[in-house]
Amino acid sequence: MVRPPIIAGMSARQAIAAASLAFADQIAGNVAGVVSDRDVESLHRLRVAVRRTRSLIKLTGDVLPDGIAAKYEPEFRWLGDLTTPTRDLDVYLPRLDELAGRLRGTEPADLDPFREYLVQLRRTERHALLTGLASERFTDLMAGWHGTLAEVRPDDAGPTVESLAADRVRRAIRRVARRAREVAPDSPPETIHALRKRCKELRYLLEVFSSVCDPRAHAAVIKDLKRVQDTLGAFQDGHVQATALRGHAEKMLATRHASAGTLLAMGELVASFAAEQAEAQRVLVYQLPEFLGPAARRRMASLVPDGAR
């Protein structure tokens, strides 16, 4: 179903309900693809719609009728957690050949037991995912969320979508700037992860409110943001992969599924990912002053036309 677009003058409540319904359609529309397992990107698309839904609930849920956001936020968090393990493995497994090609001190064949371990782990995690998607909890979540949103009516006494966009985008920009100023060459991963989450939230808001933003400023800010997000993504990938590899190695060692060669190869990959993480942090520290600079701030300030503020 094609949902009506968000347009200037629309009630903020009506706009958020419409955007949330569109994301609900995307979740529902990808379930069959996840179940069939013919296109692993179906799960990715479902997860993106879940993340957008959660961000919208967090950042704008207060404009919906009382209690809706508080009721559904834990359920969408559960859905996000349910889909994470399988998606992580879907990303990791196709990369094994490329990762094996990085090895210098060990042989690509040393990773074969690790591949077998991941394939079996995916079967287990996918079974849990499909059980969750077939559960009454998921069915009730989607039916209840859709039905509740469909009943939302414009709030003529409340803010317009333009005023909501101006307020929430400004808040999101301030949160990004605050987190960005905390990043230093020796910052722990948690600091950079927090910035990554704030950048994602800003990106989702800009996507939802694009129709009421100045087009030129919107395109420029998205370009600035994407550059930083790419670096944050590289950092996150390095950190997550190195951490996951350590965990997998410990489990394989405990269950005697790994030879010395396999553990050495996995250790070599951990070092490679750690180096990628360190390089991404170095680039990020270099990028952020420009991202927070006067020109970027002017572009952000002009996102929503003055008349909407």
N, C-alpha and C positions, 0 to 999 in steps of 0.2 A: 504494500500500500504506500502511495506517495502522500506524505503529510503536507499540510499547507505550510508555506514558508513563514518564518518570523519576519514581520514587517514593522516599520516605524509606527508608533502609536498604539501598538498592541499592548494589552495588559501584561505586566511582567509575569503574573501567575499563569496566564494563558500561554505565554511564550515558553516558559520552563516546562509546563505540562506537554506542550507540543514537541519540544526537543526531546524530552524523556520518552515520549511515545515512539519517536523515530528510532531512538536507541533500542527500545524494547523490540521493535520490529526487526532490527538487525540481529539481536540476540536470538529471537525465535527463528529467523530466517536461516541461521547457520547451524541450528541443532542437527538437522538431517545430514548435513555434510560432515559434522563431527562424528555422528553415529556410523555413517558408512565408511569413514576413514579413507575416502578416495582423494580428498584434498586437505592436506594438513593445515592450509591457510584458513579453512573454515573455523578452526579453533582459535586461530589468531584474531580473526575478525570478530568472533564472539567475545573474546577477552577485551578487545579494544572498546567494544560497545559497553561492556560491563564497567571498565575503568572510566569511561566518559560518564556513565550513569552515576557512579559513585562520586566522581568529582562534582557533578552537577548537584547531587543531593547535598554534599558537604558545603559547597560554595554558594548555592542559591536556594536550597531546600526550605529556607525560612519563609519564602514567599508563597509556598504551597499551603493549603489549608492545614490547620493544626494537627500535628501528630503523624502526618504522612512520612516525612523525612526520617523521624526517629524510628518509626515502625519498620521501614524498608532498608535502612542503611545496614543493619547487621545481616540481613538476608543477602544483599548483593556482595557484602564482604565474604560471606560463606561461599557464594558462587565464584568469586574471584579466586579464593583459596583452593576451591575444588579443581579449577582448571589449570592451576599453575604447574604442578609436577609434570603432567603430560606435555604441556607446551614446552617446558624447558628441555625435555628429552627430544621433542620433535625438532628443536633448534640444534641440539647437540649432535644427535646421531648422524645427520648428513655431513657434518663437518669432520668426522673421524678420519677420512682419507686425507683431507687437507692437513689435519693436525699430525697425522702420522708422517707426512712429508716434512714436517718441521724437525723431526728427531735427528739428532746428530750423534749422540752418545749411545743410542740404542737402535733397535731395528723396528720398522713399521709393524712387523708380525708380532712384536711384543705387546701390541695393543689389542690383539685379537680377543684375548680373554675379557678385556674391558668392554669391547663391543658386545660380546655375548651377554655380559652382565647387564649392560644398558638395555639391550633388546628385551631381556626377561623383565627388567624393572619397568619398562614401558608397558608390557602386557599387564603387569600388576596395577600400575597407576591408571591405565586406560580402563581397566575393569572398574576401578573405584569411580572414575569420571562418568562412565556410562550408567553405573548404578545411581549416581547422584542425579544425572539428567533424567533418568526414568522415575525418580522418586516423587512422592506426593509433595514433598517440600518444594521442589523445583516447579512442579505444575501449579501449586498454590501461589508461589511467588509470582510467576509470570501472569497468571490469570488475575490475581488480586491487584498487582501493580497496574496492569493494563486497564482493568475496570475502574480503579480509583482515579487514574489520570483522565480517563475518558469522561468522568463526571465533573472534572474541574471546570468551573465557569469563570469568565473574566471578573476581575475585581476592580470595578470602576473607581473605588476609593483608594486603591493602592497605586504603586508606582507603575510607570510605563516601562517597556522593555529598554528604551534608551536610557532612562535614569538608572535602571538596575545595571545595565551594561557599564555605564560610566563609573558607578560606585564599585562594582565587584572587580572590574578590570583594574581600577586604580589600587584596590586592596591587594590583588594578586601581584601586581607589579612591585608594590612595597615589600611583600613577602619575599619575592625573588631577589630584590636588591639587598634586603637584610641578610638573607642566606648567602648571597654571592660575596658580600663583604667579609664573611667569616672564613672564606676559603683561602688557605695559605699553602705554601709548598709542602708543609708537614702536617696538613690537616688529616684527621682520621677519616676512613671511608664513610662513617656515619654523617659527617658534615657535608660531604659531597653528595651522598644519597639524598639528604634532606633538600639540597638545592635542586637536584634532579626532579624530585616529586613536585616542588613548587613550580618549576618550569613546565612540567606536564600539565599542571592545573591551569596555569596561564594559557597554555596552548589550547586546551580544551575550551576555555572560556572564549578565546578569540575565534575558535571555530563556530561555536554556538551563536555568538553575537556578530558574526562577520557582516551580516546584512545591515546592521545599524552603525558600523564603523566606517570611518573615512577610508576609501579603497586604497589610496596610495600609502597612507600611514600603516594600514593593516598589512599590506604586502611587505612593506619595509620591516616592520616589527617581526613578522613571521620569519623573514629571511634572517634577521639578527638572532632570533630565538633558535631557529633550526641549527645555525652554526654552533651555538653553545650546546644544544641538545645532542648533536652528533658527538661532540667530545665527551659529554657526560655519559652518553651511551657506551662509548669505547671504554671509559673508566669502569662503568658498571659491569660490562661484559668481562673485563679482565678480572675484576674482584670476584664476581659471582662464579666464574669458571674456575678460578684458582681455589676458592673455598669449596665448591662442589667436588672438585677433583680430590681434595684432601679427604673429604667425607667418604667419597666412593672408595678411595684407597683403603681407608680404615675398615670399612665394611667388608671389602674383598679380602683383606688380610685376616680379619676375624673369622670369616667363613671359609678360609683357605682356598679362595677362588683365584688367587693371584700368585704368579711366580715372581722371583726376584727381578727378572727382566721386565715384567709388566709394571711392577711398582717403580722401578727405575725410570721407565718410559713415562709413567704418569707424573713422577717427580720432575722430570725434564719439562713436561708441559706446564706444570704449576709454575715453574720458574719463568717460562715464556709468557704466561698470562700475567704474572706479577710485573714483568718488565713492561708489558702493554699498559697495565694500570698506571704504573709510575710515569710513563711517557704521556698518557692522557692527562694526568694531573698537572704535569709541567705545562702542557699546551693550554689547559684550562686557566691556570694562573696567569698566563700571558694574555688570554682572550678576554677575561672578565673586565679589566679596566676599560677597554673599548666598549664592551657591552653595556657598561654602566656610565659611559661618557656622555658629554653634553648633547651630541648629535642624536644618540640613541634615546636619551631622555626626552628630547623635543619630539621625536617620532612617537614615543609612547604617550606623551601628553596630548597629542593631536588625534589619538585614535578615535575617540567619540566626539562628534561635533559639539561645539559649545552649547548649542541650544538644548542639548539633552542633559546637561549637567545641573 
